[in-house]
Amino acid sequence: MTEERATEERRAELAEGIAGVRARIAAACAAAGRDESEITLIAVTKTFPASDVRLLAGLGLTDIGENRDQEARPKAAECADLPLTWHFVGRLQTNKANAVAGYADVVHSVDRPRLVTSLSNAAVRAGRALRCLVQVSLDEGTPSEVRERGGVPPVDAPALADRIAEADGLELGGVMAVAPLGADPLPAFTRLSEVAARLRRNHPAASIVSAGMSGDLEQAIACGATHLRVGTALLGGRRAIVR
């Protein structure tokens, strides 16, 4: 198969994935009495090549999510000519804050004051404004399980939100969460919606609710999600990056 033919086939696969996810979003919004324009679809391109990002952009999907700096940084550099919004959605170590602040537009996974400080310092050095979301833990497992997935307990979210709002170079965007493994996501997303509402009392502009992935985007929309982080349903099963 020629490279041109392979590219056309991949474009068709991605177009089909986008159409399928958009149809699910439309149905979920109709069921929830919401407008589709309220939803931002983020393509999580973890393990997929920069060529897929280019194809997605050509198909009109320009919000791109990444989980790991080691993969995200070179991919963002390779696609620097495209009008993309880069979302860092994975757990973030403080020693990676400087690198991530150089290309990310939105960091979804802020879950501790030390990370706020690191991102603030990095954003100021880079001369950039970085939108940050408070990652809220909705897990009810053991402390080690909760730490592995990240997130601040709901009761501590307002204080962390205040820290972000006060930090130089940062903008408080709202909240993010991942549904608990193996459980009905609806009660968890309902809790996240309540946390988001509390934050907006003091920070009305913090309107982002980042929740919902390939398997639970309908429940997230029903509970007020504004940003969906979708990988498999758009791009297919995970694969090794081939450039």
Accessible surface in RSA format (square Angstrom, percent):
REM  Atomic radii and reference values for relative SASA: ProtOr
REM  Chains: A
REM  Algorithm: Lee & Richards
REM  Probe-radius: 1.40
REM  Slices: 20
REM RES _ NUM      All-atoms   Total-Side   Main-Chain    Non-polar    All polar
REM                ABS   REL    ABS   REL    ABS   REL    ABS   REL    ABS   REL
RES MET A   1   164.53  85.2  73.30  48.5  91.23 217.2  81.78  69.5  82.74 109.6
RES THR A   2    92.15  65.5  83.30  84.4   8.85  21.1  84.88 114.0   7.27  11.0
RES GLU A   3   150.62  86.5 136.71 103.4  13.90  33.1  55.80 107.9  94.82  77.4
RES GLU A   4   135.32  77.7 127.36  96.4   7.96  18.9  46.95  90.8  88.36  72.1
RES ARG A   5   140.83  59.1 136.96  69.8   3.87   9.2  35.16  48.1 105.67  64.0
RES ALA A   6    43.80  40.3  38.40  59.3   5.41  12.3  39.96  56.3   3.85  10.2
RES THR A   7    50.82  36.1  46.30  46.9   4.52  10.8  31.80  42.7  19.02  28.8
RES GLU A   8    88.01  50.5  83.80  63.4   4.21  10.0  35.07  67.8  52.95  43.2
RES GLU A   9    65.19  37.4  60.56  45.8   4.64  11.0  29.84  57.7  35.36  28.9
RES ARG A  10    29.07  12.2  27.53  14.0   1.53   3.7  23.11  31.6   5.96   3.6
RES ARG A  11    83.78  35.2  83.78  42.7   0.00   0.0  31.54  43.1  52.24  31.7
RES ALA A  12    61.87  56.9  50.53  78.0  11.34  25.8  56.96  80.2   4.90  13.0
RES GLU A  13    90.81  52.1  81.94  62.0   8.87  21.1  36.22  70.0  54.59  44.6
RES LEU A  14     0.15   0.1   0.15   0.1   0.00   0.0   0.15   0.1   0.00   0.0
RES ALA A  15    38.20  35.1  31.88  49.2   6.32  14.4  34.05  47.9   4.15  11.0
RES GLU A  16   133.14  76.4 123.32  93.3   9.82  23.4  49.11  95.0  84.03  68.6
RES GLY A  17    12.71  15.7   0.00   N/A  12.71  15.7  12.13  33.3   0.58   1.3
RES ILE A  18    19.31  11.0  19.31  14.4   0.00   0.0  19.31  13.9   0.00   0.0
RES ALA A  19    61.85  56.9  50.17  77.4  11.68  26.6  56.93  80.2   4.92  13.0
RES GLY A  20    36.46  45.0   0.00   N/A  36.46  45.0  34.37  94.3   2.09   4.7
RES VAL A  21     2.37   1.6   2.10   1.9   0.26   0.6   2.10   1.8   0.26   0.7
RES ARG A  22    96.46  40.5  94.72  48.3   1.74   4.2  40.26  55.0  56.20  34.1
RES ALA A  23    62.66  57.6  49.66  76.6  13.00  29.6  57.24  80.6   5.42  14.3
RES ARG A  24    73.92  31.0  69.53  35.4   4.38  10.4  45.42  62.1  28.50  17.3
RES ILE A  25     3.79   2.2   3.79   2.8   0.00   0.0   3.79   2.7   0.00   0.0
RES ALA A  26    33.61  30.9  29.04  44.8   4.57  10.4  29.39  41.4   4.23  11.2
RES ALA A  27    65.32  60.1  51.95  80.2  13.37  30.4  60.44  85.1   4.88  12.9
RES ALA A  28     9.39   8.6   1.15   1.8   8.25  18.8   7.40  10.4   1.99   5.3
RES CYS A  29     1.18   0.9   1.18   1.3   0.00   0.0   1.18   3.0   0.00   0.0
RES ALA A  30    80.73  74.2  49.98  77.1  30.74  69.9  60.37  85.0  20.35  53.9
RES ALA A  31    95.61  87.9  50.26  77.6  45.34 103.1  63.16  88.9  32.45  85.9
RES ALA A  32    40.16  36.9   5.93   9.2  34.22  77.9  17.73  25.0  22.43  59.4
RES GLY A  33    72.66  89.6   0.00   N/A  72.66  89.6  37.77 103.6  34.89  78.1
RES ARG A  34    46.60  19.6  29.81  15.2  16.79  40.0  24.85  34.0  21.74  13.2
RES ASP A  35    83.60  58.6  74.95  74.6   8.66  20.5  24.71  58.1  58.90  58.7
RES GLU A  36    92.98  53.4  84.22  63.7   8.76  20.9  24.23  46.9  68.75  56.1
RES SER A  37   101.33  85.6  60.69  81.0  40.64  93.6  55.16 117.5  46.18  64.7
RES GLU A  38    81.99  47.1  64.50  48.8  17.49  41.6  37.76  73.0  44.22  36.1
RES ILE A  39    13.68   7.8   0.35   0.3  13.33  32.1   0.57   0.4  13.12  35.6
RES THR A  40    39.35  28.0  35.43  35.9   3.93   9.4  13.53  18.2  25.82  39.0
RES LEU A  41     5.75   3.2   0.14   0.1   5.61  14.1   0.14   0.1   5.61  15.1
RES ILE A  42     0.00   0.0   0.00   0.0   0.00   0.0   0.00   0.0   0.00   0.0
RES ALA A  43     0.00   0.0   0.00   0.0   0.00   0.0   0.00   0.0   0.00   0.0
RES VAL A  44    10.52   6.9  10.52   9.5   0.00   0.0  10.52   9.1   0.00   0.0
RES THR A  45     0.00   0.0   0.00   0.0   0.00   0.0   0.00   0.0   0.00   0.0
RES LYS A  46    69.44  33.9  69.44  42.6   0.00   0.0  20.44  18.4  48.99  52.2
RES THR A  47    31.32  22.3  29.80  30.2   1.52   3.6  31.32  42.1   0.00   0.0
RES PHE A  48     0.00   0.0   0.00   0.0   0.00   0.0   0.00   0.0   0.00   0.0
RES PRO A  49    11.43   8.3  11.43  10.4   0.00   0.0  11.43   9.4   0.00   0.0
RES ALA A  50     1.21   1.1   0.96   1.5   0.25   0.6   0.96   1.4   0.25   0.7
RES SER A  51    59.51  50.3  53.50  71.4   6.01  13.8  44.68  95.2  14.83  20.8
RES ASP A  52     3.75   2.6   3.75   3.7   0.00   0.0   0.00   0.0   3.75   3.7
RES VAL A  53     0.00   0.0   0.00   0.0   0.00   0.0   0.00   0.0   0.00   0.0
RES ARG A  54    91.91  38.6  84.70  43.2   7.21  17.2  43.17  59.0  48.73  29.5
RES LEU A  55    17.31   9.6  15.54  11.1   1.77   4.5  17.31  12.2   0.00   0.0
RES LEU A  56     0.05   0.0   0.05   0.0   0.00   0.0   0.05   0.0   0.00   0.0
RES ALA A  57    17.30  15.9   5.07   7.8  12.22  27.8   5.35   7.5  11.94  31.6
RES GLY A  58    70.94  87.5   0.00   N/A  70.94  87.5  37.42 102.7  33.51  75.1
RES LEU A  59    61.29  34.1  32.54  23.3  28.75  72.3  38.31  26.9  22.98  61.8
RES GLY A  60    56.99  70.3   0.00   N/A  56.99  70.3  33.58  92.1  23.42  52.4
RES LEU A  61     4.22   2.3   2.84   2.0   1.38   3.5   4.17   2.9   0.04   0.1
RES THR A  62    44.64  31.7  42.26  42.8   2.38   5.7  16.00  21.5  28.64  43.3
RES ASP A  63    30.15  21.1  30.07  29.9   0.07   0.2   0.03   0.1  30.11  30.0
RES ILE A  64     0.00   0.0   0.00   0.0   0.00   0.0   0.00   0.0   0.00   0.0
RES GLY A  65     0.00   0.0   0.00   N/A   0.00   0.0   0.00   0.0   0.00   0.0
RES GLU A  66     2.07   1.2   2.07   1.6   0.00   0.0   1.87   3.6   0.20   0.2
RES ASN A  67    42.36  29.2  37.67  36.4   4.69  11.3   4.81  11.6  37.55  36.3
RES ARG A  68   112.88  47.4 109.40  55.8   3.48   8.3  37.36  51.1  75.52  45.8
RES ASP A  69     3.38   2.4   1.43   1.4   1.96   4.6   1.43   3.4   1.96   2.0
RES GLN A  70    97.61  54.6  80.16  58.6  17.45  41.5  42.07  89.5  55.54  42.1
RES GLU A  71    16.66   9.6  11.62   8.8   5.05  12.0   9.90  19.2   6.76   5.5
RES ALA A  72     0.08   0.1   0.08   0.1   0.00   0.0   0.08   0.1   0.00   0.0
RES ARG A  73   107.10  45.0 105.67  53.9   1.43   3.4  40.61  55.5  66.49  40.3
RES PRO A  74    61.81  45.0  52.19  47.6   9.62  35.0  58.79  48.5   3.02  18.8
RES LYS A  75     0.00   0.0   0.00   0.0   0.00   0.0   0.00   0.0   0.00   0.0
RES ALA A  76     7.95   7.3   4.33   6.7   3.62   8.2   4.61   6.5   3.34   8.8
RES ALA A  77    73.88  67.9  49.78  76.8  24.11  54.8  57.98  81.7  15.90  42.1
RES GLU A  78    86.10  49.4  67.29  50.9  18.81  44.8  37.21  72.0  48.89  39.9
RES CYS A  79     0.58   0.4   0.00   0.0   0.58   1.4   0.00   0.0   0.58   0.6
RES ALA A  80    81.48  74.9  47.37  73.1  34.10  77.6  55.49  78.1  25.99  68.9
RES ASP A  81   106.09  74.3  66.82  66.5  39.27  92.9  51.99 122.4  54.10  54.0
RES LEU A  82    40.80  22.7  28.17  20.2  12.63  31.7  28.99  20.4  11.81  31.8
RES PRO A  83   111.47  81.2  85.49  77.9  25.98  94.4 101.42  83.7  10.04  62.4
RES LEU A  84    23.86  13.3   0.78   0.6  23.08  58.0   1.44   1.0  22.42  60.3
RES THR A  85    49.58  35.3  49.11  49.8   0.46   1.1  15.01  20.2  34.57  52.3
RES TRP A  86    16.96   6.8  16.96   8.2   0.00   0.0  10.47   5.6   6.49  10.5
RES HIS A  87     5.30   2.9   3.64   2.5   1.67   4.3   4.45   4.6   0.86   1.0
RES PHE A  88     4.75   2.4   3.34   2.1   1.41   3.7   4.49   2.7   0.26   0.8
RES VAL A  89    14.97   9.8   4.87   4.4  10.09  24.3   4.87   4.2  10.09  27.4
RES GLY A  90     7.74   9.5   0.00   N/A   7.74   9.5   7.74  21.2   0.00   0.0
RES ARG A  91   103.09  43.3  80.36  41.0  22.73  54.1  36.27  49.6  66.83  40.5
RES LEU A  92     3.74   2.1   1.34   1.0   2.40   6.0   1.66   1.2   2.08   5.6
RES GLN A  93   102.67  57.4 101.84  74.4   0.82   2.0  37.32  79.4  65.34  49.6
RES THR A  94    26.76  19.0  18.08  18.3   8.68  20.7   5.62   7.5  21.14  32.0
RES ASN A  95   125.50  86.5  90.06  87.0  35.44  85.3  46.08 110.9  79.43  76.8
RES LYS A  96    59.78  29.2  59.49  36.5   0.29   0.7  31.10  28.0  28.67  30.5
RES ALA A  97     1.47   1.4   1.47   2.3   0.00   0.0   1.47   2.1   0.00   0.0
RES ASN A  98    86.90  59.9  78.62  76.0   8.28  19.9  19.72  47.5  67.18  64.9
RES ALA A  99    28.47  26.2  15.36  23.7  13.11  29.8  25.09  35.3   3.38   9.0
RES VAL A 100     0.00   0.0   0.00   0.0   0.00   0.0   0.00   0.0   0.00   0.0
RES ALA A 101     0.61   0.6   0.11   0.2   0.50   1.1   0.11   0.2   0.50   1.3
RES GLY A 102    46.40  57.2   0.00   N/A  46.40  57.2  22.67  62.2  23.73  53.1
RES TYR A 103    31.43  14.7  21.38  12.2  10.05  26.2  26.42  19.9   5.01   6.2
RES ALA A 104     0.37   0.3   0.37   0.6   0.00   0.0   0.37   0.5   0.00   0.0
RES ASP A 105    45.50  31.9  40.56  40.4   4.93  11.7  14.67  34.5  30.82  30.7
RES VAL A 106    10.38   6.8  10.38   9.4   0.00   0.0  10.38   9.0   0.00   0.0
RES VAL A 107     0.00   0.0   0.00   0.0   0.00   0.0   0.00   0.0   0.00   0.0
RES HIS A 108     0.31   0.2   0.31   0.2   0.00   0.0   0.26   0.3   0.05   0.1
RES SER A 109     1.94   1.6   0.46   0.6   1.47   3.4   0.46   1.0   1.47   2.1
RES VAL A 110     0.02   0.0   0.02   0.0   0.00   0.0   0.02   0.0   0.00   0.0
RES ASP A 111    16.12  11.3   5.97   5.9  10.14  24.0   1.41   3.3  14.71  14.7
RES ARG A 112    61.33  25.7  60.61  30.9   0.72   1.7  44.24  60.5  17.09  10.4
RES PRO A 113    63.00  45.9  62.98  57.4   0.02   0.1  63.00  52.0   0.00   0.0
RES ARG A 114   171.73  72.1 162.99  83.1   8.74  20.8  59.93  81.9 111.80  67.8
RES LEU A 115     0.00   0.0   0.00   0.0   0.00   0.0   0.00   0.0   0.00   0.0
RES VAL A 116     3.96   2.6   3.96   3.6   0.00   0.0   3.96   3.4   0.00   0.0
RES THR A 117    67.27  47.8  63.42  64.3   3.84   9.2  51.38  69.0  15.88  24.0
RES SER A 118    26.22  22.2  20.18  26.9   6.03  13.9   9.70  20.7  16.52  23.1
RES LEU A 119     0.00   0.0   0.00   0.0   0.00   0.0   0.00   0.0   0.00   0.0
RES SER A 120    11.95  10.1  11.95  15.9   0.00   0.0   3.49   7.4   8.46  11.9
RES ASN A 121    73.36  50.6  69.95  67.6   3.41   8.2  10.07  24.2  63.29  61.2
RES ALA A 122     0.93   0.9   0.20   0.3   0.73   1.7   0.20   0.3   0.73   1.9
RES ALA A 123     0.34   0.3   0.23   0.4   0.11   0.3   0.28   0.4   0.06   0.2
RES VAL A 124    85.94  56.5  68.69  62.2  17.24  41.6  73.74  64.1  12.20  33.1
RES ARG A 125   162.94  68.4 124.38  63.4  38.56  91.8  77.75 106.3  85.19  51.6
RES ALA A 126    50.05  46.0  15.69  24.2  34.36  78.2  28.23  39.8  21.82  57.8
RES GLY A 127    70.61  87.1   0.00   N/A  70.61  87.1  37.22 102.1  33.39  74.8
RES ARG A 128    72.31  30.4  59.07  30.1  13.24  31.5  31.44  43.0  40.87  24.8
RES ALA A 129    83.33  76.6  58.28  89.9  25.05  57.0  59.18  83.3  24.15  64.0
RES LEU A 130     0.47   0.3   0.46   0.3   0.01   0.0   0.47   0.3   0.00   0.0
RES ARG A 131    91.01  38.2  89.48  45.6   1.53   3.6   9.57  13.1  81.43  49.4
RES CYS A 132     0.03   0.0   0.03   0.0   0.00   0.0   0.00   0.0   0.03   0.0
RES LEU A 133     0.00   0.0   0.00   0.0   0.00   0.0   0.00   0.0   0.00   0.0
RES VAL A 134     0.00   0.0   0.00   0.0   0.00   0.0   0.00   0.0   0.00   0.0
RES GLN A 135     8.10   4.5   8.10   5.9   0.00   0.0   0.00   0.0   8.10   6.1
RES VAL A 136     1.43   0.9   0.00   0.0   1.43   3.4   0.00   0.0   1.43   3.9
RES SER A 137     8.41   7.1   3.82   5.1   4.59  10.6   4.25   9.1   4.15   5.8
RES LEU A 138     2.93   1.6   0.00   0.0   2.93   7.4   1.91   1.3   1.03   2.8
RES ASP A 139    29.21  20.5  13.92  13.9  15.28  36.1   3.27   7.7  25.93  25.9
RES GLU A 140   150.51  86.4 109.91  83.1  40.60  96.7  52.97 102.5  97.53  79.6
RES GLY A 141    41.59  51.3   0.00   N/A  41.59  51.3  22.84  62.7  18.75  42.0
RES THR A 142    71.89  51.1  68.24  69.2   3.65   8.7  69.97  94.0   1.92   2.9
RES PRO A 143    98.16  71.5  91.39  83.3   6.77  24.6  97.79  80.7   0.37   2.3
RES SER A 144    64.17  54.2  56.92  76.0   7.25  16.7  37.94  80.8  26.22  36.7
RES GLU A 145    93.05  53.4  88.49  66.9   4.56  10.9  38.62  74.7  54.43  44.4
RES VAL A 146    34.21  22.5  33.93  30.7   0.28   0.7  33.93  29.5   0.28   0.8
RES ARG A 147   153.27  64.4 147.81  75.3   5.46  13.0  75.51 103.2  77.76  47.1
RES GLU A 148   132.59  76.1 120.77  91.4  11.82  28.1  43.15  83.5  89.44  73.0
RES ARG A 149    52.07  21.9  42.26  21.5   9.81  23.4  33.56  45.9  18.51  11.2
RES GLY A 150     4.18   5.2   0.00   N/A   4.18   5.2   2.05   5.6   2.13   4.8
RES GLY A 151    14.90  18.4   0.00   N/A  14.90  18.4   0.00   0.0  14.90  33.4
RES VAL A 152    14.16   9.3  12.95  11.7   1.21   2.9  14.16  12.3   0.00   0.0
RES PRO A 153    65.78  47.9  64.32  58.6   1.46   5.3  65.78  54.3   0.00   0.0
RES PRO A 154    41.01  29.9  41.01  37.4   0.00   0.0  41.01  33.9   0.00   0.0
RES VAL A 155   121.96  80.3 101.10  91.5  20.86  50.3 106.76  92.8  15.20  41.2
RES ASP A 156    66.06  46.3  63.65  63.4   2.41   5.7  13.99  32.9  52.07  51.9
RES ALA A 157     0.00   0.0   0.00   0.0   0.00   0.0   0.00   0.0   0.00   0.0
RES PRO A 158    42.38  30.9  40.89  37.3   1.49   5.4  42.09  34.7   0.29   1.8
RES ALA A 159    66.06  60.7  58.35  90.1   7.71  17.5  62.31  87.7   3.75   9.9
RES LEU A 160     8.24   4.6   5.24   3.7   3.00   7.5   7.19   5.1   1.04   2.8
RES ALA A 161     0.13   0.1   0.13   0.2   0.00   0.0   0.13   0.2   0.00   0.0
RES ASP A 162    52.89  37.0  52.49  52.2   0.41   1.0  14.98  35.3  37.91  37.8
RES ARG A 163   107.82  45.3 104.53  53.3   3.29   7.8  33.31  45.5  74.52  45.2
RES ILE A 164     0.00   0.0   0.00   0.0   0.00   0.0   0.00   0.0   0.00   0.0
RES ALA A 165    44.55  41.0  15.54  24.0  29.01  66.0  17.87  25.2  26.68  70.7
RES GLU A 166   134.13  77.0 102.47  77.5  31.67  75.4  50.64  98.0  83.49  68.2
RES ALA A 167    20.78  19.1   6.59  10.2  14.19  32.3  15.47  21.8   5.31  14.1
RES ASP A 168   104.72  73.4  96.29  95.8   8.43  19.9  21.08  49.6  83.64  83.4
RES GLY A 169    27.32  33.7   0.00   N/A  27.32  33.7  15.16  41.6  12.16  27.2
RES LEU A 170    17.47   9.7   0.04   0.0  17.43  43.8   0.94   0.7  16.53  44.5
RES GLU A 171    79.08  45.4  74.96  56.7   4.12   9.8  34.76  67.2  44.33  36.2
RES LEU A 172    13.72   7.6   4.85   3.5   8.87  22.3   4.85   3.4   8.87  23.9
RES GLY A 173     2.96   3.6   0.00   N/A   2.96   3.6   2.37   6.5   0.59   1.3
RES GLY A 174     1.18   1.5   0.00   N/A   1.18   1.5   1.18   3.3   0.00   0.0
RES VAL A 175     0.41   0.3   0.41   0.4   0.00   0.0   0.41   0.4   0.00   0.0
RES MET A 176     2.25   1.2   2.25   1.5   0.00   0.0   2.25   1.9   0.00   0.0
RES ALA A 177     0.05   0.0   0.00   0.0   0.05   0.1   0.00   0.0   0.05   0.1
RES VAL A 178    39.64  26.1  34.79  31.5   4.85  11.7  35.71  31.0   3.93  10.7
RES ALA A 179    10.56   9.7   5.97   9.2   4.59  10.4   5.97   8.4   4.59  12.2
RES PRO A 180    22.91  16.7  17.73  16.2   5.18  18.8  17.73  14.6   5.18  32.2
RES LEU A 181   143.91  80.1 119.91  85.8  24.01  60.3 122.53  86.0  21.39  57.6
RES GLY A 182    92.77 114.4   0.00   N/A  92.77 114.4  45.67 125.3  47.10 105.5
RES ALA A 183    56.54  52.0  35.35  54.6  21.19  48.2  44.59  62.8  11.95  31.7
RES ASP A 184    89.96  63.0  69.27  68.9  20.69  48.9  37.35  87.9  52.61  52.5
RES PRO A 185    18.99  13.8  18.99  17.3   0.00   0.0  18.99  15.7   0.00   0.0
RES LEU A 186    75.85  42.2  75.85  54.3   0.00   0.0  75.85  53.3   0.00   0.0
RES PRO A 187    70.68  51.5  62.44  56.9   8.24  30.0  69.33  57.2   1.35   8.4
RES ALA A 188     2.19   2.0   1.77   2.7   0.42   1.0   1.77   2.5   0.42   1.1
RES PHE A 189     3.71   1.9   2.27   1.4   1.43   3.7   2.27   1.4   1.43   4.1
RES THR A 190    58.99  42.0  58.28  59.1   0.71   1.7  47.25  63.5  11.74  17.8
RES ARG A 191    75.40  31.7  75.20  38.3   0.20   0.5  49.86  68.1  25.53  15.5
RES LEU A 192     0.80   0.4   0.80   0.6   0.00   0.0   0.80   0.6   0.00   0.0
RES SER A 193    38.88  32.9  37.05  49.4   1.83   4.2   5.86  12.5  33.02  46.3
RES GLU A 194    93.50  53.7  88.46  66.9   5.03  12.0  37.18  71.9  56.31  46.0
RES VAL A 195     2.19   1.4   2.19   2.0   0.00   0.0   2.19   1.9   0.00   0.0
RES ALA A 196     2.77   2.5   1.92   3.0   0.85   1.9   2.74   3.9   0.03   0.1
RES ALA A 197    38.65  35.5  34.53  53.3   4.12   9.4  35.28  49.7   3.38   8.9
RES ARG A 198    83.06  34.9  77.89  39.7   5.17  12.3  35.24  48.2  47.82  29.0
RES LEU A 199     4.22   2.4   1.61   1.1   2.62   6.6   4.22   3.0   0.00   0.0
RES ARG A 200    86.20  36.2  80.41  41.0   5.79  13.8  23.28  31.8  62.92  38.1
RES ARG A 201   181.84  76.3 147.10  75.0  34.74  82.7  66.33  90.7 115.51  70.0
RES ASN A 202   109.20  75.3  83.93  81.1  25.27  60.8  15.88  38.2  93.32  90.2
RES HIS A 203    38.43  21.0  34.58  24.0   3.85   9.8  26.76  27.6  11.67  13.6
RES PRO A 204   105.76  77.1  89.40  81.5  16.36  59.5  91.20  75.3  14.56  90.5
RES ALA A 205    91.35  84.0  66.71 103.0  24.63  56.0  76.82 108.2  14.52  38.5
RES ALA A 206     2.97   2.7   0.32   0.5   2.65   6.0   0.32   0.4   2.65   7.0
RES SER A 207    63.33  53.5  58.36  77.9   4.97  11.4  30.62  65.2  32.71  45.8
RES ILE A 208    11.50   6.5  10.69   8.0   0.81   2.0  11.10   8.0   0.40   1.1
RES VAL A 209     9.42   6.2   9.42   8.5   0.00   0.0   9.42   8.2   0.00   0.0
RES SER A 210     0.00   0.0   0.00   0.0   0.00   0.0   0.00   0.0   0.00   0.0
RES ALA A 211     1.45   1.3   1.45   2.2   0.00   0.0   1.45   2.0   0.00   0.0
RES GLY A 212     1.45   1.8   0.00   N/A   1.45   1.8   0.22   0.6   1.23   2.8
RES MET A 213    73.10  37.9  73.10  48.4   0.00   0.0  45.59  38.8  27.52  36.5
RES SER A 214    26.18  22.1  22.47  30.0   3.71   8.5  21.45  45.7   4.72   6.6
RES GLY A 215    71.17  87.8   0.00   N/A  71.17  87.8  40.37 110.8  30.80  69.0
RES ASP A 216    18.30  12.8  18.30  18.2   0.00   0.0   6.11  14.4  12.19  12.2
RES LEU A 217     0.00   0.0   0.00   0.0   0.00   0.0   0.00   0.0   0.00   0.0
RES GLU A 218    62.80  36.1  59.47  45.0   3.33   7.9  41.98  81.2  20.82  17.0
RES GLN A 219    57.19  32.0  55.20  40.3   1.99   4.7  15.76  33.6  41.42  31.4
RES ALA A 220     0.71   0.7   0.00   0.0   0.71   1.6   0.35   0.5   0.35   0.9
RES ILE A 221     0.00   0.0   0.00   0.0   0.00   0.0   0.00   0.0   0.00   0.0
RES ALA A 222    63.45  58.3  34.13  52.7  29.32  66.7  34.27  48.3  29.18  77.3
RES CYS A 223    19.33  14.6   8.38   9.3  10.95  25.7  10.64  27.0   8.69   9.4
RES GLY A 224    29.16  36.0   0.00   N/A  29.16  36.0  22.60  62.0   6.56  14.7
RES ALA A 225     1.15   1.1   0.56   0.9   0.59   1.3   0.59   0.8   0.56   1.5
RES THR A 226    26.89  19.1  26.88  27.2   0.01   0.0  26.88  36.1   0.01   0.0
RES HIS A 227    24.69  13.5  24.69  17.2   0.00   0.0  13.22  13.6  11.47  13.4
RES LEU A 228     0.00   0.0   0.00   0.0   0.00   0.0   0.00   0.0   0.00   0.0
RES ARG A 229     8.98   3.8   7.16   3.7   1.82   4.3   1.23   1.7   7.74   4.7
RES VAL A 230     0.00   0.0   0.00   0.0   0.00   0.0   0.00   0.0   0.00   0.0
RES GLY A 231     5.81   7.2   0.00   N/A   5.81   7.2   0.48   1.3   5.33  11.9
RES THR A 232    71.69  51.0  67.31  68.2   4.38  10.4  47.04  63.2  24.65  37.3
RES ALA A 233    35.26  32.4  10.44  16.1  24.82  56.5  21.86  30.8  13.40  35.5
RES LEU A 234     4.53   2.5   0.00   0.0   4.53  11.4   0.11   0.1   4.42  11.9
RES LEU A 235     2.05   1.1   0.00   0.0   2.05   5.1   1.54   1.1   0.50   1.4
RES GLY A 236    30.59  37.7   0.00   N/A  30.59  37.7  28.16  77.3   2.43   5.4
RES GLY A 237    50.15  61.8   0.00   N/A  50.15  61.8  33.12  90.9  17.03  38.1
RES ARG A 238   105.43  44.3  74.40  37.9  31.04  73.9  48.15  65.8  57.29  34.7
RES ARG A 239   110.10  46.2  97.63  49.8  12.46  29.7  45.53  62.2  64.57  39.1
RES ALA A 240    81.77  75.2  60.91  94.0  20.86  47.5  70.82  99.7  10.95  29.0
RES ILE A 241    56.74  32.3  30.10  22.4  26.64  64.2  30.10  21.7  26.64  72.3
RES VAL A 242   112.23  73.9 102.41  92.7   9.82  23.7 105.71  91.8   6.52  17.7
RES ARG A 243   156.19  65.6  90.44  46.1  65.76 156.6  88.53 121.0  67.66  41.0
END  Absolute sums over single chains surface
CHAIN  1 A    11077.9       8536.4       2541.5       6085.5       4992.4
END  Absolute sums over all chains
TOTAL         11077.9       8536.4       2541.5       6085.5       4992.4
